Amino acid sequence: MSQPQHLRSDYRHFQPITTRWHDNDVYGHVNNVTYYSFFDSAVNTYLIEVGGLDIHNGAVVGFVVSSSCDYFASIAFPERIEIGLRVGKLGNSSVQYELAVFKEGEDEACAAGRFVHVFVDRSSNRPLSIPETLRAALTLLLIEPAI
């Protein structure tokens, strides 16, 4: 069974990332667990810069409750990559991000993944409705549901 193609044009926002020397494993490519760090960095950069998330003193925290990644082609230091970001589902207190790793300038993804954030109150760790400024930023990334 072939993997679905993930194209640059399918994503709403791109976060550039420079791979680092220690990202490579003994096989000479970026280790699989590092992709999750790329995803986390891309999402949180967007939430801070576009959504106004205050990671140090804000009342709202996003907890990752689910994640996955599929790999199609390897990347290695010193390649420059871009993480494509879109929102597949936007609920009351949760959001499902869909992400893809692209080599700089390439149209087909090397990897694609997803993760789910549940937004909670920092003091109680209880879910809460996504604040309006974050919801507005996430709505910009929302893809149309398949018919």
Contacts in CASP RR format, 6 or more apart in sequence:
PFRMAT RR
TARGET T0000
AUTHOR 0000-0000-0000
METHOD contacts of the structure
MODEL  1
MSQPQHLRSDYRHFQPITTRWHDNDVYGHVNNVTYYSFFDSAVNTYLIEV
GGLDIHNGAVVGFVVSSSCDYFASIAFPERIEIGLRVGKLGNSSVQYELA
VFKEGEDEACAAGRFVHVFVDRSSNRPLSIPETLRAALTLLLIEPAI
3 70 0 8 1.000
3 72 0 8 1.000
5 108 0 8 1.000
5 109 0 8 1.000
6 72 0 8 1.000
6 100 0 8 1.000
6 108 0 8 1.000
6 109 0 8 1.000
6 112 0 8 1.000
7 107 0 8 1.000
7 108 0 8 1.000
7 109 0 8 1.000
8 14 0 8 1.000
8 84 0 8 1.000
8 100 0 8 1.000
8 102 0 8 1.000
8 105 0 8 1.000
8 106 0 8 1.000
8 107 0 8 1.000
8 108 0 8 1.000
8 109 0 8 1.000
9 107 0 8 1.000
10 86 0 8 1.000
10 100 0 8 1.000
10 143 0 8 1.000
11 84 0 8 1.000
11 85 0 8 1.000
11 86 0 8 1.000
11 98 0 8 1.000
11 100 0 8 1.000
12 84 0 8 1.000
12 85 0 8 1.000
12 86 0 8 1.000
12 87 0 8 1.000
12 140 0 8 1.000
12 141 0 8 1.000
12 143 0 8 1.000
13 46 0 8 1.000
13 84 0 8 1.000
13 85 0 8 1.000
13 86 0 8 1.000
13 140 0 8 1.000
13 141 0 8 1.000
14 82 0 8 1.000
14 83 0 8 1.000
14 84 0 8 1.000
14 85 0 8 1.000
14 102 0 8 1.000
15 41 0 8 1.000
15 42 0 8 1.000
15 45 0 8 1.000
15 46 0 8 1.000
15 82 0 8 1.000
15 83 0 8 1.000
15 84 0 8 1.000
15 85 0 8 1.000
16 80 0 8 1.000
16 81 0 8 1.000
16 82 0 8 1.000
16 104 0 8 1.000
17 38 0 8 1.000
17 41 0 8 1.000
17 42 0 8 1.000
17 80 0 8 1.000
17 81 0 8 1.000
17 82 0 8 1.000
17 83 0 8 1.000
18 78 0 8 1.000
18 80 0 8 1.000
18 81 0 8 1.000
19 30 0 8 1.000
19 75 0 8 1.000
19 76 0 8 1.000
19 77 0 8 1.000
19 78 0 8 1.000
19 79 0 8 1.000
19 80 0 8 1.000
19 81 0 8 1.000
20 77 0 8 1.000
21 77 0 8 1.000
21 78 0 8 1.000
23 30 0 8 1.000
23 31 0 8 1.000
23 34 0 8 1.000
23 77 0 8 1.000
24 30 0 8 1.000
24 31 0 8 1.000
24 76 0 8 1.000
24 77 0 8 1.000
25 31 0 8 1.000
28 76 0 8 1.000
29 74 0 8 1.000
29 75 0 8 1.000
29 76 0 8 1.000
30 74 0 8 1.000
30 75 0 8 1.000
30 76 0 8 1.000
30 77 0 8 1.000
32 69 0 8 1.000
32 71 0 8 1.000
35 69 0 8 1.000
35 71 0 8 1.000
35 101 0 8 1.000
35 111 0 8 1.000
35 113 0 8 1.000
36 67 0 8 1.000
36 69 0 8 1.000
36 115 0 8 1.000
38 81 0 8 1.000
38 83 0 8 1.000
38 101 0 8 1.000
39 67 0 8 1.000
39 69 0 8 1.000
39 83 0 8 1.000
39 97 0 8 1.000
39 99 0 8 1.000
39 113 0 8 1.000
39 115 0 8 1.000
40 64 0 8 1.000
40 115 0 8 1.000
41 83 0 8 1.000
42 83 0 8 1.000
42 84 0 8 1.000
42 85 0 8 1.000
42 99 0 8 1.000
43 85 0 8 1.000
43 97 0 8 1.000
43 99 0 8 1.000
43 115 0 8 1.000
43 117 0 8 1.000
44 53 0 8 1.000
44 55 0 8 1.000
46 85 0 8 1.000
46 137 0 8 1.000
46 141 0 8 1.000
47 53 0 8 1.000
47 134 0 8 1.000
47 137 0 8 1.000
48 55 0 8 1.000
50 137 0 8 1.000
50 140 0 8 1.000
51 133 0 8 1.000
51 134 0 8 1.000
51 136 0 8 1.000
51 137 0 8 1.000
52 133 0 8 1.000
52 134 0 8 1.000
52 137 0 8 1.000
53 60 0 8 1.000
53 134 0 8 1.000
58 122 0 8 1.000
59 121 0 8 1.000
59 122 0 8 1.000
59 123 0 8 1.000
60 119 0 8 1.000
60 120 0 8 1.000
60 121 0 8 1.000
60 122 0 8 1.000
60 128 0 8 1.000
60 131 0 8 1.000
60 134 0 8 1.000
61 119 0 8 1.000
61 120 0 8 1.000
61 121 0 8 1.000
61 122 0 8 1.000
61 125 0 8 1.000
62 117 0 8 1.000
62 118 0 8 1.000
62 119 0 8 1.000
62 120 0 8 1.000
63 117 0 8 1.000
63 118 0 8 1.000
63 119 0 8 1.000
63 120 0 8 1.000
63 125 0 8 1.000
64 115 0 8 1.000
64 116 0 8 1.000
64 117 0 8 1.000
65 94 0 8 1.000
65 116 0 8 1.000
65 117 0 8 1.000
65 118 0 8 1.000
66 114 0 8 1.000
66 115 0 8 1.000
66 116 0 8 1.000
67 113 0 8 1.000
67 114 0 8 1.000
67 115 0 8 1.000
67 116 0 8 1.000
68 113 0 8 1.000
68 114 0 8 1.000
68 115 0 8 1.000
69 111 0 8 1.000
69 112 0 8 1.000
69 113 0 8 1.000
70 111 0 8 1.000
70 112 0 8 1.000
70 113 0 8 1.000
71 110 0 8 1.000
71 111 0 8 1.000
72 108 0 8 1.000
72 109 0 8 1.000
72 110 0 8 1.000
72 111 0 8 1.000
72 112 0 8 1.000
73 108 0 8 1.000
73 110 0 8 1.000
73 111 0 8 1.000
74 110 0 8 1.000
75 81 0 8 1.000
75 101 0 8 1.000
75 103 0 8 1.000
75 110 0 8 1.000
79 103 0 8 1.000
79 104 0 8 1.000
80 103 0 8 1.000
80 104 0 8 1.000
81 101 0 8 1.000
81 102 0 8 1.000
81 103 0 8 1.000
81 104 0 8 1.000
81 110 0 8 1.000
82 101 0 8 1.000
82 102 0 8 1.000
82 104 0 8 1.000
82 105 0 8 1.000
83 99 0 8 1.000
83 100 0 8 1.000
83 101 0 8 1.000
83 102 0 8 1.000
84 99 0 8 1.000
84 100 0 8 1.000
84 101 0 8 1.000
84 102 0 8 1.000
85 97 0 8 1.000
85 98 0 8 1.000
85 99 0 8 1.000
85 141 0 8 1.000
86 97 0 8 1.000
86 98 0 8 1.000
86 99 0 8 1.000
86 141 0 8 1.000
86 142 0 8 1.000
86 143 0 8 1.000
87 95 0 8 1.000
87 96 0 8 1.000
87 97 0 8 1.000
87 98 0 8 1.000
87 138 0 8 1.000
87 139 0 8 1.000
87 141 0 8 1.000
87 142 0 8 1.000
87 143 0 8 1.000
88 96 0 8 1.000
88 97 0 8 1.000
88 98 0 8 1.000
88 142 0 8 1.000
88 143 0 8 1.000
89 95 0 8 1.000
89 96 0 8 1.000
90 96 0 8 1.000
90 130 0 8 1.000
90 135 0 8 1.000
90 138 0 8 1.000
90 139 0 8 1.000
90 142 0 8 1.000
91 130 0 8 1.000
92 129 0 8 1.000
92 130 0 8 1.000
93 118 0 8 1.000
93 119 0 8 1.000
93 120 0 8 1.000
93 127 0 8 1.000
93 128 0 8 1.000
93 129 0 8 1.000
93 130 0 8 1.000
94 116 0 8 1.000
94 117 0 8 1.000
94 118 0 8 1.000
94 119 0 8 1.000
94 127 0 8 1.000
95 116 0 8 1.000
95 117 0 8 1.000
95 119 0 8 1.000
95 130 0 8 1.000
95 138 0 8 1.000
96 114 0 8 1.000
96 115 0 8 1.000
96 116 0 8 1.000
97 114 0 8 1.000
97 115 0 8 1.000
97 116 0 8 1.000
97 117 0 8 1.000
97 141 0 8 1.000
98 112 0 8 1.000
98 113 0 8 1.000
98 114 0 8 1.000
98 143 0 8 1.000
99 112 0 8 1.000
99 113 0 8 1.000
99 114 0 8 1.000
99 115 0 8 1.000
100 109 0 8 1.000
100 111 0 8 1.000
100 112 0 8 1.000
100 113 0 8 1.000
101 109 0 8 1.000
101 110 0 8 1.000
101 111 0 8 1.000
101 112 0 8 1.000
102 108 0 8 1.000
102 109 0 8 1.000
102 110 0 8 1.000
103 110 0 8 1.000
118 127 0 8 1.000
119 127 0 8 1.000
119 128 0 8 1.000
119 129 0 8 1.000
119 130 0 8 1.000
119 131 0 8 1.000
119 134 0 8 1.000
120 126 0 8 1.000
120 127 0 8 1.000
120 128 0 8 1.000
121 128 0 8 1.000
130 138 0 8 1.000
END
